[in-house]
Amino acid sequence: MDDARRDTNEPSEEQLAARLRDVREPPRAWVDAAKELPAMRAELDGIVARAEADAAYREQVLGDLEEALRAEGREPSPNLVAALRARLED
């Protein structure tokens, strides 16, 4: 093992492996939500890009964020609506 690494009091690979074995599996809902993130971000990117290119669409989206998300096939949760609002206000 590298002496510089030992001097920083970092755990060894064996210690890390032991700690990782003790980590419990995440809840299934967390895993499912994480899998959906790339598609959700792409859909938000699409809405934002169209809103930047089309002022009328932007006004429509800002007037009803929930409906804009439904039109993309997304259920408008409070977090998703807030994320879209923040992206449009940037």
N, C-alpha and C positions, 0 to 999 in steps of 0.2 A: 504494500500500500504506500502511496505517496506521503512523504513526511509532512508536506505542506497541508495536506488534508487532515492529518492527525492533529496538527497544531491548532486547528480551528474548532476542535471538539465536536466535529460532525460525527454522526453515528456511522458505524461501518456498514458495509453492504449486508452483512448477516443481521445486524441489528435492525436495519430498515426492512429486510425481508420478514423478520419476526413481527415487527409492528404492522406491516401490511397484512399479514395473516390474521391479525386481530381485528382488522377493519371489517365492520359488518357490511353486508350488501345493501345498496341504497333501496329505498322504497320503489316499487314498480312504477308508480305515478311519476316519480322524478325522472326515471329512465325514459319513459314515454314522452314526457314534456321536453326533455333534452333532444330527443330524436326529431321533434316537430320544429325546433328552433330554426334550422336553416330554411325550411319552406316558409315559415312565418316571416322571417326577415326578408326573403325574396319577395313575398307578397307586399310587405310594407314598402320595400324599395320600388316596386312597380307603381304603387299608389302615389308615392312621393314624386317619382319621375314624371308621371302623367300630370300631377298637380303643378309641377314646376314648368311644364311645357304648355299647359292649357289653363289660363286664368279662370275660365268658366267652370272647368272641372274642379279646380282648387276651391272655388267658392262653394260648389256643391258638396265637396268632401268636408270642408270646414263647417258647413251648415248641418251636416249629419254624419259624424264620424262612424257611428254604429252602422248605418246603412252602407257606407262605403266598405266597411269590413265584411258585412254580410254579402255584398255583391262579389267579393273575392272568395266567398265560401268559408269565412271565419266567423265563429261566434264571438261577438264583441264583449269580451271580458273587460272589467275596469282597467286592468294592467295593459291590455292590448290597445284600448282606446287611448290611454295616457301615453303609450309609446308612439302611437301614430300622431297624436297632437304635438308631442315634443319634436318629432321629426319634421312636421310641417312648419313649426314655429322657428326652426333653426335658420 
